[in-house]
Amino acid sequence: MRSYRLEETRLRLFYLVAVVTGAFGVVLGALFFWLVSQLGLDVIGLAIAVLPVVLLGGLALAIVYYARSIRLELTDQGVAMRLPGAAVEADWADVERIGPAAWGPLTGDALILRRPARTRWAWWLALLGGPFDESAIPIGPFALPLRGSRLEADLRGRMPALFES
């Protein structure tokens, strides 16, 4: 089994979102602290001022952790993409071609499937209901560019027909 993590450029996008989220939490916390100090609140005010820092800082850490756990796996049976709280799997026999697919922040080149992939979604991820195309498994975010990458070599070894046209 070969496993591929998100390519560094795509990972930096998630890091940027996390930094902005954390910075917003600090700014909001400072604003709350200033407002609370003007009102003269003590312990309750301090808790109110710390709350956005803790919540948005925790969200920023979760974004980084979850982005680092996204991976693509190639096995003898097929291909799978593992997301935090979800798995998208397909057999090699279902892979038809390589083409573009809309997959939220993972949009780009994908393995286009003959029939929808097998998916397992966590309840909280299913609630988000983003633009996830179950007839494709993204591969672009795991190798930029795909041409000349180790991922391309592995795909050529398993399915040379994908690259004939």
RODREN-588923 format. One record per atom (N, C-alpha, C): x, y, z; atom name. Coordinates in nm, 2 decimals, decimal comma, padded with zeros to 4 digits. Layout:
<sites>
{x:X	y:Y	z:Z	atom:CA}
...
</sites>
This chain:
<sites>
{x:00,08	y:-00,12	z:00,00	atom:N}
{x:00,00	y:00,00	z:00,00	atom:CA}
{x:00,09	y:00,12	z:00,00	atom:C}
{x:00,06	y:00,22	z:-00,09	atom:N}
{x:00,12	y:00,35	z:-00,09	atom:CA}
{x:00,03	y:00,46	z:-00,03	atom:C}
{x:00,08	y:00,54	z:00,05	atom:N}
{x:00,00	y:00,65	z:00,10	atom:CA}
{x:00,06	y:00,78	z:00,07	atom:C}
{x:-00,02	y:00,88	z:00,03	atom:N}
{x:00,02	y:01,01	z:-00,01	atom:CA}
{x:-00,05	y:01,12	z:00,08	atom:C}
{x:00,03	y:01,21	z:00,13	atom:N}
{x:-00,03	y:01,32	z:00,21	atom:CA}
{x:-00,06	y:01,44	z:00,12	atom:C}
{x:-00,13	y:01,53	z:00,17	atom:N}
{x:-00,15	y:01,65	z:00,09	atom:CA}
{x:-00,02	y:01,72	z:00,05	atom:C}
{x:-00,02	y:01,77	z:-00,07	atom:N}
{x:00,10	y:01,84	z:-00,12	atom:CA}
{x:00,12	y:01,96	z:-00,04	atom:C}
{x:00,25	y:02,01	z:-00,03	atom:N}
{x:00,28	y:02,12	z:00,06	atom:CA}
{x:00,21	y:02,25	z:00,03	atom:C}
{x:00,19	y:02,28	z:-00,10	atom:N}
{x:00,12	y:02,40	z:-00,13	atom:CA}
{x:-00,02	y:02,40	z:-00,09	atom:C}
{x:-00,09	y:02,29	z:-00,10	atom:N}
{x:-00,23	y:02,28	z:-00,06	atom:CA}
{x:-00,24	y:02,28	z:00,09	atom:C}
{x:-00,14	y:02,22	z:00,16	atom:N}
{x:-00,14	y:02,22	z:00,30	atom:CA}
{x:-00,12	y:02,36	z:00,36	atom:C}
{x:-00,04	y:02,44	z:00,29	atom:N}
{x:-00,02	y:02,58	z:00,33	atom:CA}
{x:-00,15	y:02,66	z:00,33	atom:C}
{x:-00,24	y:02,63	z:00,23	atom:N}
{x:-00,36	y:02,69	z:00,23	atom:CA}
{x:-00,44	y:02,67	z:00,36	atom:C}
{x:-00,44	y:02,54	z:00,40	atom:N}
{x:-00,51	y:02,51	z:00,53	atom:CA}
{x:-00,44	y:02,58	z:00,65	atom:C}
{x:-00,31	y:02,59	z:00,64	atom:N}
{x:-00,23	y:02,66	z:00,75	atom:CA}
{x:-00,27	y:02,81	z:00,75	atom:C}
{x:-00,29	y:02,87	z:00,64	atom:N}
{x:-00,33	y:03,01	z:00,63	atom:CA}
{x:-00,46	y:03,03	z:00,69	atom:C}
{x:-00,56	y:02,94	z:00,66	atom:N}
{x:-00,69	y:02,95	z:00,72	atom:CA}
{x:-00,68	y:02,94	z:00,87	atom:C}
{x:-00,59	y:02,85	z:00,92	atom:N}
{x:-00,58	y:02,83	z:01,06	atom:CA}
{x:-00,52	y:02,95	z:01,13	atom:C}
{x:-00,42	y:03,01	z:01,07	atom:N}
{x:-00,35	y:03,13	z:01,12	atom:CA}
{x:-00,45	y:03,25	z:01,13	atom:C}
{x:-00,53	y:03,27	z:01,02	atom:N}
{x:-00,63	y:03,37	z:01,02	atom:CA}
{x:-00,73	y:03,35	z:01,13	atom:C}
{x:-00,78	y:03,23	z:01,15	atom:N}
{x:-00,87	y:03,19	z:01,25	atom:CA}
{x:-00,82	y:03,22	z:01,39	atom:C}
{x:-00,69	y:03,17	z:01,41	atom:N}
{x:-00,63	y:03,20	z:01,54	atom:CA}
{x:-00,61	y:03,35	z:01,57	atom:C}
{x:-00,56	y:03,42	z:01,47	atom:N}
{x:-00,54	y:03,56	z:01,49	atom:CA}
{x:-00,67	y:03,64	z:01,51	atom:C}
{x:-00,78	y:03,60	z:01,45	atom:N}
{x:-00,91	y:03,65	z:01,47	atom:CA}
{x:-00,95	y:03,63	z:01,62	atom:C}
{x:-00,92	y:03,51	z:01,67	atom:N}
{x:-00,96	y:03,48	z:01,81	atom:CA}
{x:-00,88	y:03,57	z:01,90	atom:C}
{x:-00,75	y:03,59	z:01,88	atom:N}
{x:-00,67	y:03,68	z:01,96	atom:CA}
{x:-00,72	y:03,82	z:01,96	atom:C}
{x:-00,75	y:03,87	z:01,84	atom:N}
{x:-00,80	y:04,01	z:01,83	atom:CA}
{x:-00,94	y:04,02	z:01,90	atom:C}
{x:-01,02	y:03,93	z:01,88	atom:N}
{x:-01,16	y:03,93	z:01,94	atom:CA}
{x:-01,14	y:03,92	z:02,09	atom:C}
{x:-01,05	y:03,84	z:02,14	atom:N}
{x:-01,02	y:03,83	z:02,28	atom:CA}
{x:-00,97	y:03,96	z:02,34	atom:C}
{x:-00,88	y:04,03	z:02,27	atom:N}
{x:-00,83	y:04,16	z:02,31	atom:CA}
{x:-00,95	y:04,26	z:02,32	atom:C}
{x:-01,03	y:04,26	z:02,22	atom:N}
{x:-01,15	y:04,35	z:02,22	atom:CA}
{x:-01,24	y:04,32	z:02,33	atom:C}
{x:-01,27	y:04,19	z:02,36	atom:N}
{x:-01,35	y:04,16	z:02,47	atom:CA}
{x:-01,29	y:04,20	z:02,60	atom:C}
{x:-01,16	y:04,18	z:02,61	atom:N}
{x:-01,08	y:04,21	z:02,74	atom:CA}
{x:-01,10	y:04,36	z:02,76	atom:C}
{x:-01,08	y:04,44	z:02,65	atom:N}
{x:-01,09	y:04,59	z:02,66	atom:CA}
{x:-01,23	y:04,63	z:02,71	atom:C}
{x:-01,34	y:04,57	z:02,64	atom:N}
{x:-01,47	y:04,60	z:02,68	atom:CA}
{x:-01,50	y:04,56	z:02,83	atom:C}
{x:-01,46	y:04,44	z:02,87	atom:N}
{x:-01,48	y:04,40	z:03,00	atom:CA}
{x:-01,41	y:04,49	z:03,11	atom:C}
{x:-01,29	y:04,53	z:03,07	atom:N}
{x:-01,22	y:04,62	z:03,16	atom:CA}
{x:-01,29	y:04,75	z:03,18	atom:C}
{x:-01,35	y:04,80	z:03,07	atom:N}
{x:-01,43	y:04,92	z:03,08	atom:CA}
{x:-01,55	y:04,91	z:03,16	atom:C}
{x:-01,61	y:04,79	z:03,17	atom:N}
{x:-01,73	y:04,76	z:03,25	atom:CA}
{x:-01,70	y:04,73	z:03,39	atom:C}
{x:-01,57	y:04,70	z:03,42	atom:N}
{x:-01,53	y:04,67	z:03,56	atom:CA}
{x:-01,56	y:04,53	z:03,60	atom:C}
{x:-01,58	y:04,44	z:03,51	atom:N}
{x:-01,61	y:04,30	z:03,55	atom:CA}
{x:-01,48	y:04,23	z:03,58	atom:C}
{x:-01,48	y:04,14	z:03,67	atom:N}
{x:-01,35	y:04,07	z:03,71	atom:CA}
{x:-01,34	y:03,93	z:03,66	atom:C}
{x:-01,38	y:03,83	z:03,73	atom:N}
{x:-01,36	y:03,69	z:03,70	atom:CA}
{x:-01,45	y:03,65	z:03,58	atom:C}
{x:-01,58	y:03,69	z:03,58	atom:N}
{x:-01,67	y:03,66	z:03,47	atom:CA}
{x:-01,62	y:03,73	z:03,34	atom:C}
{x:-01,57	y:03,85	z:03,36	atom:N}
{x:-01,52	y:03,93	z:03,24	atom:CA}
{x:-01,40	y:03,86	z:03,18	atom:C}
{x:-01,31	y:03,81	z:03,27	atom:N}
{x:-01,19	y:03,75	z:03,22	atom:CA}
{x:-01,23	y:03,62	z:03,14	atom:C}
{x:-01,32	y:03,55	z:03,20	atom:N}
{x:-01,37	y:03,43	z:03,13	atom:CA}
{x:-01,43	y:03,46	z:02,99	atom:C}
{x:-01,50	y:03,57	z:02,98	atom:N}
{x:-01,56	y:03,62	z:02,86	atom:CA}
{x:-01,45	y:03,66	z:02,76	atom:C}
{x:-01,35	y:03,72	z:02,81	atom:N}
{x:-01,24	y:03,77	z:02,73	atom:CA}
{x:-01,15	y:03,65	z:02,67	atom:C}
{x:-01,14	y:03,55	z:02,75	atom:N}
{x:-01,06	y:03,43	z:02,71	atom:CA}
{x:-01,13	y:03,34	z:02,62	atom:C}
{x:-01,26	y:03,34	z:02,62	atom:N}
{x:-01,34	y:03,25	z:02,55	atom:CA}
{x:-01,31	y:03,25	z:02,40	atom:C}
{x:-01,31	y:03,36	z:02,33	atom:N}
{x:-01,28	y:03,36	z:02,18	atom:CA}
{x:-01,14	y:03,31	z:02,15	atom:C}
{x:-01,05	y:03,34	z:02,24	atom:N}
{x:-00,91	y:03,29	z:02,22	atom:CA}
{x:-00,91	y:03,14	z:02,23	atom:C}
{x:-00,97	y:03,08	z:02,32	atom:N}
{x:-00,98	y:02,94	z:02,34	atom:CA}
{x:-01,05	y:02,87	z:02,23	atom:C}
{x:-01,17	y:02,92	z:02,20	atom:N}
{x:-01,25	y:02,86	z:02,09	atom:CA}
{x:-01,19	y:02,86	z:01,95	atom:C}
{x:-01,15	y:02,98	z:01,91	atom:N}
{x:-01,09	y:03,00	z:01,78	atom:CA}
{x:-00,95	y:02,94	z:01,77	atom:C}
{x:-00,88	y:02,95	z:01,88	atom:N}
{x:-00,75	y:02,89	z:01,89	atom:CA}
{x:-00,76	y:02,73	z:01,87	atom:C}
{x:-00,86	y:02,68	z:01,94	atom:N}
{x:-00,88	y:02,53	z:01,93	atom:CA}
{x:-00,93	y:02,49	z:01,79	atom:C}
{x:-01,01	y:02,58	z:01,73	atom:N}
{x:-01,05	y:02,55	z:01,59	atom:CA}
{x:-00,93	y:02,56	z:01,49	atom:C}
{x:-00,84	y:02,65	z:01,52	atom:N}
{x:-00,72	y:02,66	z:01,43	atom:CA}
{x:-00,63	y:02,54	z:01,45	atom:C}
{x:-00,62	y:02,49	z:01,57	atom:N}
{x:-00,54	y:02,36	z:01,59	atom:CA}
{x:-00,61	y:02,25	z:01,52	atom:C}
{x:-00,74	y:02,24	z:01,53	atom:N}
{x:-00,81	y:02,13	z:01,47	atom:CA}
{x:-00,80	y:02,14	z:01,31	atom:C}
{x:-00,80	y:02,25	z:01,26	atom:N}
{x:-00,78	y:02,27	z:01,11	atom:CA}
{x:-00,64	y:02,21	z:01,07	atom:C}
{x:-00,54	y:02,25	z:01,14	atom:N}
{x:-00,41	y:02,20	z:01,11	atom:CA}
{x:-00,40	y:02,05	z:01,13	atom:C}
{x:-00,45	y:01,99	z:01,24	atom:N}
{x:-00,45	y:01,85	z:01,27	atom:CA}
{x:-00,52	y:01,77	z:01,16	atom:C}
{x:-00,64	y:01,82	z:01,12	atom:N}
{x:-00,72	y:01,75	z:01,02	atom:CA}
{x:-00,66	y:01,76	z:00,88	atom:C}
{x:-00,61	y:01,87	z:00,85	atom:N}
{x:-00,55	y:01,89	z:00,72	atom:CA}
{x:-00,43	y:01,79	z:00,70	atom:C}
{x:-00,35	y:01,77	z:00,81	atom:N}
{x:-00,24	y:01,69	z:00,80	atom:CA}
{x:-00,28	y:01,54	z:00,80	atom:C}
{x:-00,40	y:01,51	z:00,84	atom:N}
{x:-00,44	y:01,37	z:00,84	atom:CA}
{x:-00,51	y:01,32	z:00,70	atom:C}
{x:-00,53	y:01,41	z:00,61	atom:N}
{x:-00,59	y:01,38	z:00,48	atom:CA}
{x:-00,49	y:01,30	z:00,40	atom:C}
{x:-00,53	y:01,19	z:00,34	atom:N}
{x:-00,43	y:01,11	z:00,27	atom:CA}
{x:-00,50	y:01,03	z:00,16	atom:C}
{x:-00,42	y:01,00	z:00,06	atom:N}
{x:-00,47	y:00,91	z:-00,05	atom:CA}
{x:-00,39	y:00,78	z:-00,04	atom:C}
{x:-00,46	y:00,67	z:-00,06	atom:N}
{x:-00,40	y:00,54	z:-00,04	atom:CA}
{x:-00,42	y:00,46	z:-00,17	atom:C}
{x:-00,32	y:00,40	z:-00,23	atom:N}
{x:-00,33	y:00,31	z:-00,34	atom:CA}
{x:-00,29	y:00,17	z:-00,29	atom:C}
{x:-00,38	y:00,08	z:-00,31	atom:N}
{x:-00,36	y:-00,06	z:-00,27	atom:CA}
{x:-00,38	y:-00,15	z:-00,39	atom:C}
{x:-00,36	y:-00,28	z:-00,38	atom:N}
{x:-00,38	y:-00,37	z:-00,49	atom:CA}
{x:-00,52	y:-00,38	z:-00,53	atom:C}
{x:-00,61	y:-00,36	z:-00,44	atom:N}
{x:-00,76	y:-00,37	z:-00,47	atom:CA}
{x:-00,81	y:-00,24	z:-00,53	atom:C}
{x:-00,76	y:-00,12	z:-00,49	atom:N}
{x:-00,81	y:00,00	z:-00,54	atom:CA}
{x:-00,75	y:00,12	z:-00,48	atom:C}
{x:-00,83	y:00,23	z:-00,48	atom:N}
{x:-00,78	y:00,36	z:-00,43	atom:CA}
{x:-00,88	y:00,41	z:-00,33	atom:C}
{x:-00,82	y:00,48	z:-00,23	atom:N}
{x:-00,91	y:00,53	z:-00,12	atom:CA}
{x:-00,85	y:00,67	z:-00,08	atom:C}
{x:-00,94	y:00,75	z:-00,05	atom:N}
{x:-00,90	y:00,88	z:00,01	atom:CA}
{x:-00,96	y:00,89	z:00,15	atom:C}
{x:-00,87	y:00,91	z:00,25	atom:N}
{x:-00,91	y:00,92	z:00,39	atom:CA}
{x:-00,91	y:01,06	z:00,44	atom:C}
{x:-01,03	y:01,10	z:00,49	atom:N}
{x:-01,05	y:01,23	z:00,54	atom:CA}
{x:-01,08	y:01,22	z:00,69	atom:C}
{x:-01,06	y:01,32	z:00,77	atom:N}
{x:-01,11	y:01,31	z:00,91	atom:CA}
{x:-01,26	y:01,29	z:00,91	atom:C}
{x:-01,31	y:01,18	z:00,95	atom:N}
{x:-01,45	y:01,15	z:00,96	atom:CA}
{x:-01,51	y:01,09	z:00,83	atom:C}
{x:-01,43	y:01,06	z:00,74	atom:N}
{x:-01,48	y:01,01	z:00,61	atom:CA}
{x:-01,38	y:00,92	z:00,54	atom:C}
{x:-01,43	y:00,84	z:00,45	atom:N}
{x:-01,35	y:00,76	z:00,36	atom:CA}
{x:-01,42	y:00,74	z:00,23	atom:C}
{x:-01,35	y:00,76	z:00,12	atom:N}
{x:-01,40	y:00,74	z:-00,01	atom:CA}
{x:-01,32	y:00,64	z:-00,08	atom:C}
{x:-01,38	y:00,53	z:-00,13	atom:N}
{x:-01,30	y:00,41	z:-00,18	atom:CA}
{x:-01,36	y:00,37	z:-00,31	atom:C}
{x:-01,27	y:00,32	z:-00,40	atom:N}
{x:-01,32	y:00,26	z:-00,53	atom:CA}
{x:-01,22	y:00,15	z:-00,57	atom:C}
{x:-01,27	y:00,05	z:-00,64	atom:N}
{x:-01,19	y:-00,05	z:-00,69	atom:CA}
{x:-01,12	y:00,00	z:-00,82	atom:C}
{x:-01,01	y:-00,06	z:-00,86	atom:N}
{x:-00,94	y:-00,02	z:-00,98	atom:CA}
{x:-01,03	y:-00,04	z:-01,10	atom:C}
{x:-01,11	y:-00,14	z:-01,10	atom:N}
{x:-01,20	y:-00,17	z:-01,21	atom:CA}
{x:-01,30	y:-00,06	z:-01,24	atom:C}
{x:-01,33	y:00,02	z:-01,13	atom:N}
{x:-01,42	y:00,14	z:-01,15	atom:CA}
{x:-01,36	y:00,26	z:-01,20	atom:C}
{x:-01,23	y:00,27	z:-01,20	atom:N}
{x:-01,16	y:00,39	z:-01,25	atom:CA}
{x:-01,16	y:00,40	z:-01,40	atom:C}
{x:-01,21	y:00,51	z:-01,45	atom:N}
{x:-01,23	y:00,53	z:-01,59	atom:CA}
{x:-01,12	y:00,61	z:-01,66	atom:C}
{x:-01,10	y:00,73	z:-01,60	atom:N}
{x:-01,00	y:00,82	z:-01,66	atom:CA}
{x:-00,96	y:00,93	z:-01,55	atom:C}
{x:-00,87	y:01,01	z:-01,59	atom:N}
{x:-00,83	y:01,13	z:-01,51	atom:CA}
{x:-00,89	y:01,25	z:-01,56	atom:C}
{x:-00,95	y:01,33	z:-01,48	atom:N}
{x:-01,02	y:01,45	z:-01,52	atom:CA}
{x:-01,04	y:01,55	z:-01,40	atom:C}
{x:-01,10	y:01,66	z:-01,43	atom:N}
{x:-01,12	y:01,76	z:-01,32	atom:CA}
{x:-01,25	y:01,72	z:-01,24	atom:C}
{x:-01,24	y:01,75	z:-01,11	atom:N}
{x:-01,36	y:01,73	z:-01,02	atom:CA}
{x:-01,37	y:01,83	z:-00,91	atom:C}
{x:-01,49	y:01,87	z:-00,87	atom:N}
{x:-01,51	y:01,97	z:-00,77	atom:CA}
{x:-01,52	y:01,89	z:-00,63	atom:C}
{x:-01,43	y:01,93	z:-00,55	atom:N}
{x:-01,42	y:01,86	z:-00,41	atom:CA}
{x:-01,39	y:01,96	z:-00,31	atom:C}
{x:-01,46	y:02,08	z:-00,31	atom:N}
{x:-01,43	y:02,18	z:-00,21	atom:CA}
{x:-01,28	y:02,22	z:-00,21	atom:C}
{x:-01,21	y:02,22	z:-00,10	atom:N}
{x:-01,07	y:02,27	z:-00,10	atom:CA}
{x:-00,98	y:02,16	z:-00,17	atom:C}
{x:-01,03	y:02,05	z:-00,20	atom:N}
{x:-00,95	y:01,94	z:-00,27	atom:CA}
{x:-00,98	y:01,94	z:-00,42	atom:C}
{x:-01,04	y:02,04	z:-00,48	atom:N}
{x:-01,07	y:02,05	z:-00,62	atom:CA}
{x:-00,95	y:02,04	z:-00,70	atom:C}
{x:-00,96	y:01,97	z:-00,82	atom:N}
{x:-00,85	y:01,96	z:-00,91	atom:CA}
{x:-00,86	y:01,83	z:-00,99	atom:C}
{x:-00,74	y:01,78	z:-01,03	atom:N}
{x:-00,74	y:01,65	z:-01,10	atom:CA}
{x:-00,79	y:01,54	z:-01,01	atom:C}
{x:-00,86	y:01,45	z:-01,08	atom:N}
{x:-00,92	y:01,34	z:-01,00	atom:CA}
{x:-00,93	y:01,21	z:-01,08	atom:C}
{x:-00,95	y:01,10	z:-01,02	atom:N}
{x:-00,98	y:00,97	z:-01,09	atom:CA}
{x:-01,13	y:00,97	z:-01,10	atom:C}
{x:-01,17	y:00,98	z:-01,23	atom:N}
{x:-01,32	y:00,97	z:-01,26	atom:CA}
{x:-01,36	y:00,83	z:-01,26	atom:C}
{x:-01,47	y:00,80	z:-01,19	atom:N}
{x:-01,52	y:00,66	z:-01,17	atom:CA}
{x:-01,64	y:00,63	z:-01,26	atom:C}
{x:-01,65	y:00,50	z:-01,30	atom:N}
{x:-01,76	y:00,46	z:-01,37	atom:CA}
{x:-01,89	y:00,46	z:-01,29	atom:C}
{x:-01,88	y:00,43	z:-01,16	atom:N}
{x:-01,99	y:00,43	z:-01,07	atom:CA}
{x:-01,95	y:00,50	z:-00,94	atom:C}
{x:-02,04	y:00,55	z:-00,86	atom:N}
{x:-02,00	y:00,62	z:-00,75	atom:CA}
{x:-01,92	y:00,54	z:-00,65	atom:C}
{x:-01,83	y:00,61	z:-00,58	atom:N}
{x:-01,74	y:00,55	z:-00,49	atom:CA}
{x:-01,82	y:00,51	z:-00,36	atom:C}
{x:-01,76	y:00,41	z:-00,29	atom:N}
{x:-01,81	y:00,38	z:-00,16	atom:CA}
{x:-01,77	y:00,48	z:-00,06	atom:C}
{x:-01,87	y:00,54	z:00,01	atom:N}
{x:-01,83	y:00,64	z:00,10	atom:CA}
{x:-01,88	y:00,61	z:00,24	atom:C}
{x:-01,81	y:00,65	z:00,34	atom:N}
{x:-01,85	y:00,65	z:00,48	atom:CA}
{x:-01,83	y:00,79	z:00,53	atom:C}
{x:-01,93	y:00,85	z:00,57	atom:N}
{x:-01,93	y:00,99	z:00,63	atom:CA}
{x:-01,96	y:00,99	z:00,77	atom:C}
{x:-01,89	y:01,06	z:00,85	atom:N}
{x:-01,93	y:01,09	z:00,99	atom:CA}
{x:-02,05	y:01,18	z:00,99	atom:C}
{x:-02,14	y:01,17	z:01,09	atom:N}
{x:-02,26	y:01,24	z:01,09	atom:CA}
{x:-02,24	y:01,39	z:01,08	atom:C}
{x:-02,13	y:01,44	z:01,15	atom:N}
{x:-02,10	y:01,58	z:01,15	atom:CA}
{x:-02,05	y:01,63	z:01,01	atom:C}
{x:-01,98	y:01,55	z:00,94	atom:N}
{x:-01,93	y:01,59	z:00,81	atom:CA}
{x:-02,05	y:01,58	z:00,71	atom:C}
{x:-02,14	y:01,49	z:00,72	atom:N}
{x:-02,25	y:01,48	z:00,63	atom:CA}
{x:-02,34	y:01,60	z:00,65	atom:C}
{x:-02,34	y:01,66	z:00,76	atom:N}
{x:-02,42	y:01,79	z:00,78	atom:CA}
{x:-02,37	y:01,90	z:00,70	atom:C}
{x:-02,24	y:01,91	z:00,68	atom:N}
{x:-02,18	y:02,02	z:00,60	atom:CA}
{x:-02,23	y:02,01	z:00,46	atom:C}
{x:-02,24	y:01,89	z:00,40	atom:N}
{x:-02,30	y:01,88	z:00,27	atom:CA}
{x:-02,23	y:01,96	z:00,16	atom:C}
{x:-02,10	y:01,96	z:00,16	atom:N}
{x:-02,02	y:02,04	z:00,06	atom:CA}
{x:-02,03	y:01,99	z:-00,08	atom:C}
{x:-01,96	y:02,05	z:-00,17	atom:N}
{x:-01,96	y:02,01	z:-00,31	atom:CA}
{x:-01,87	y:01,89	z:-00,33	atom:C}
{x:-01,91	y:01,77	z:-00,28	atom:N}
{x:-01,83	y:01,65	z:-00,29	atom:CA}
{x:-01,89	y:01,56	z:-00,40	atom:C}
{x:-01,81	y:01,54	z:-00,50	atom:N}
{x:-01,85	y:01,46	z:-00,62	atom:CA}
{x:-01,81	y:01,31	z:-00,59	atom:C}
{x:-01,91	y:01,23	z:-00,56	atom:N}
{x:-01,88	y:01,09	z:-00,53	atom:CA}
{x:-01,85	y:01,00	z:-00,65	atom:C}
{x:-01,85	y:01,06	z:-00,77	atom:N}
{x:-01,81	y:00,99	z:-00,89	atom:CA}
{x:-01,66	y:01,02	z:-00,92	atom:C}
{x:-01,59	y:01,07	z:-00,83	atom:N}
{x:-01,45	y:01,11	z:-00,85	atom:CA}
{x:-01,37	y:01,10	z:-00,72	atom:C}
{x:-01,24	y:01,07	z:-00,73	atom:N}
{x:-01,15	y:01,07	z:-00,61	atom:CA}
{x:-01,04	y:01,16	z:-00,65	atom:C}
{x:-01,02	y:01,27	z:-00,57	atom:N}
{x:-00,92	y:01,37	z:-00,60	atom:CA}
{x:-00,78	y:01,31	z:-00,59	atom:C}
{x:-00,69	y:01,34	z:-00,69	atom:N}
{x:-00,55	y:01,30	z:-00,68	atom:CA}
{x:-00,46	y:01,43	z:-00,69	atom:C}
{x:-00,51	y:01,53	z:-00,76	atom:N}
{x:-00,43	y:01,65	z:-00,78	atom:CA}
{x:-00,37	y:01,71	z:-00,65	atom:C}
{x:-00,45	y:01,72	z:-00,54	atom:N}
{x:-00,39	y:01,78	z:-00,42	atom:CA}
{x:-00,28	y:01,70	z:-00,35	atom:C}
{x:-00,26	y:01,58	z:-00,40	atom:N}
{x:-00,15	y:01,49	z:-00,34	atom:CA}
{x:-00,02	y:01,50	z:-00,42	atom:C}
{x:-00,03	y:01,56	z:-00,54	atom:N}
{x:00,10	y:01,57	z:-00,62	atom:CA}
{x:00,08	y:01,69	z:-00,72	atom:C}
{x:00,15	y:01,80	z:-00,69	atom:N}
{x:00,14	y:01,91	z:-00,78	atom:CA}
{x:00,28	y:01,94	z:-00,83	atom:C}
{x:00,30	y:01,93	z:-00,96	atom:N}
{x:00,21	y:01,88	z:-01,06	atom:CA}
{x:00,21	y:01,72	z:-01,06	atom:C}
{x:00,10	y:01,67	z:-01,12	atom:N}
{x:00,09	y:01,52	z:-01,13	atom:CA}
{x:00,20	y:01,47	z:-01,22	atom:C}
{x:00,22	y:01,54	z:-01,33	atom:N}
{x:00,32	y:01,49	z:-01,43	atom:CA}
{x:00,46	y:01,48	z:-01,37	atom:C}
{x:00,52	y:01,36	z:-01,37	atom:N}
{x:00,66	y:01,34	z:-01,32	atom:CA}
{x:00,66	y:01,31	z:-01,17	atom:C}
{x:00,55	y:01,30	z:-01,11	atom:N}
{x:00,55	y:01,27	z:-00,96	atom:CA}
{x:00,55	y:01,12	z:-00,93	atom:C}
{x:00,58	y:01,09	z:-00,81	atom:N}
{x:00,57	y:00,95	z:-00,77	atom:CA}
{x:00,43	y:00,89	z:-00,78	atom:C}
{x:00,33	y:00,98	z:-00,75	atom:N}
{x:00,19	y:00,93	z:-00,76	atom:CA}
{x:00,16	y:00,90	z:-00,91	atom:C}
{x:00,21	y:00,97	z:-01,00	atom:N}
{x:00,19	y:00,94	z:-01,15	atom:CA}
{x:00,26	y:00,81	z:-01,18	atom:C}
{x:00,38	y:00,79	z:-01,13	atom:N}
{x:00,45	y:00,66	z:-01,16	atom:CA}
{x:00,37	y:00,54	z:-01,10	atom:C}
{x:00,32	y:00,56	z:-00,98	atom:N}
{x:00,24	y:00,45	z:-00,92	atom:CA}
{x:00,11	y:00,42	z:-01,00	atom:C}
{x:00,04	y:00,53	z:-01,04	atom:N}
{x:-00,08	y:00,51	z:-01,12	atom:CA}
{x:-00,05	y:00,45	z:-01,25	atom:C}
{x:00,06	y:00,49	z:-01,32	atom:N}
{x:00,10	y:00,43	z:-01,44	atom:CA}
{x:00,13	y:00,28	z:-01,43	atom:C}
{x:00,19	y:00,24	z:-01,31	atom:N}
{x:00,22	y:00,10	z:-01,29	atom:CA}
{x:00,10	y:00,02	z:-01,27	atom:C}
{x:-00,01	y:00,08	z:-01,21	atom:N}
{x:-00,13	y:00,00	z:-01,18	atom:CA}
{x:-00,23	y:00,01	z:-01,29	atom:C}
{x:-00,24	y:00,12	z:-01,36	atom:N}
{x:-00,33	y:00,14	z:-01,47	atom:CA}
{x:-00,27	y:00,22	z:-01,58	atom:C}
{x:-00,19	y:00,16	z:-01,67	atom:N}
{x:-00,13	y:00,23	z:-01,78	atom:CA}
{x:-00,23	y:00,30	z:-01,87	atom:C}
{x:-00,35	y:00,24	z:-01,88	atom:N}
{x:-00,45	y:00,29	z:-01,98	atom:CA}
{x:-00,49	y:00,43	z:-01,94	atom:C}
{x:-00,48	y:00,48	z:-01,82	atom:N}
{x:-00,51	y:00,61	z:-01,78	atom:CA}
{x:-00,43	y:00,72	z:-01,85	atom:C}
{x:-00,31	y:00,68	z:-01,89	atom:N}
{x:-00,22	y:00,78	z:-01,95	atom:CA}
{x:-00,20	y:00,76	z:-02,10	atom:C}
{x:-00,27	y:00,67	z:-02,17	atom:N}
{x:-00,25	y:00,65	z:-02,31	atom:CA}
{x:-00,30	y:00,76	z:-02,40	atom:C}
{x:-00,41	y:00,83	z:-02,36	atom:N}
{x:-00,46	y:00,93	z:-02,45	atom:CA}
{x:-00,40	y:01,07	z:-02,42	atom:C}
</sites>
